[in-house]
Amino acid sequence: MRELGTITVTAKGQAQFPASWRKLAGLAQGGPCDVRPLNDGRQSLIITPRAQKRRGASGLLAHLKRQELPFPKVERHHLFFK
């Protein structure tokens, strides 16, 4: 089991999360998180990083078209019931 970390919350409500968690969650440069109360009587919170916008595969099609070796032709087979 991992060792528990400590977070200090400022008077303004700001907190600094452990660097290892931020890096693992993709929040090394900061970003939004969802916070939900757990309602367990100990004022616990569930903190979940929001999904980052995907950067996509821009330029992938152009890259594949520049390749010298084309994809091999796929041999098709017909199903007996068609």
N, C-alpha and C positions, 0 to 999 in steps of 0.2 A: 504494500500500500504506500502511496506517495505521502511525503511529509506535507503537513498542512502549511499553507502560507498565510501571511498576515497582510491586511490592507488597512491603511489609515485613511479615513474620510475627513476632509477638511471642513471648516465651518460653512463653506459654500456648497458642500455636498460633492466635491470632486474627490476622485480616488485614483491611485496609481496601482495598476495590477502588476503582478510579477512579470518580469521580462520574458521568462521562458513560456509562460502561458500566452502572452501577447504574440510572441513569435509563432507558436503552435497554432493559434487561432487566426493568424493572418492580420493581426492588429498591431504590428510593430510600429507602424506610422500613425496609429490611432484609428478610430472608426466607431460606428454605432453598435450598441449592444441592447438586447431586450432584457429587462429586469422584471421578474415576477415574484411576488411574495409567496412563500411556501405554506404559510398559515399553520406552522407546527408548534406555536406557542413560544418559540425562541427567536422570533423576528428574522427567520432565515430568508434568504433570497436565492433565486435561481437566475444566474447571469448567463445569457446565451449570446454569442456574437451573431450579428445579422449576416446573412449571406452576402458576400461581396458581389458586385456586378461582374459577370463574366466578361472577359476581354474579347472572347470570340476567336475565330480563326481567320481574321482578316489577312488576305494575301495567300492563304493556303491553296486556293484553286490556281492562282497564277503560278505558284511554285510548282505544283504538280504538273501543270502544262509545260513547264520548261524542262522537265526531266527527259533525258534522251531515250531511256528504255521504256516503252509503253507497257501497260499491264498486259499479261498474257490473256488471250481470248479464253473465255470460260466455256467449257464444253457443256452443252445443254442436254438434258435427258427428258424424255416425255413420260409422263405417268400413264400407267396402263388404263386408268379409268377416264382419261380425257380423249 
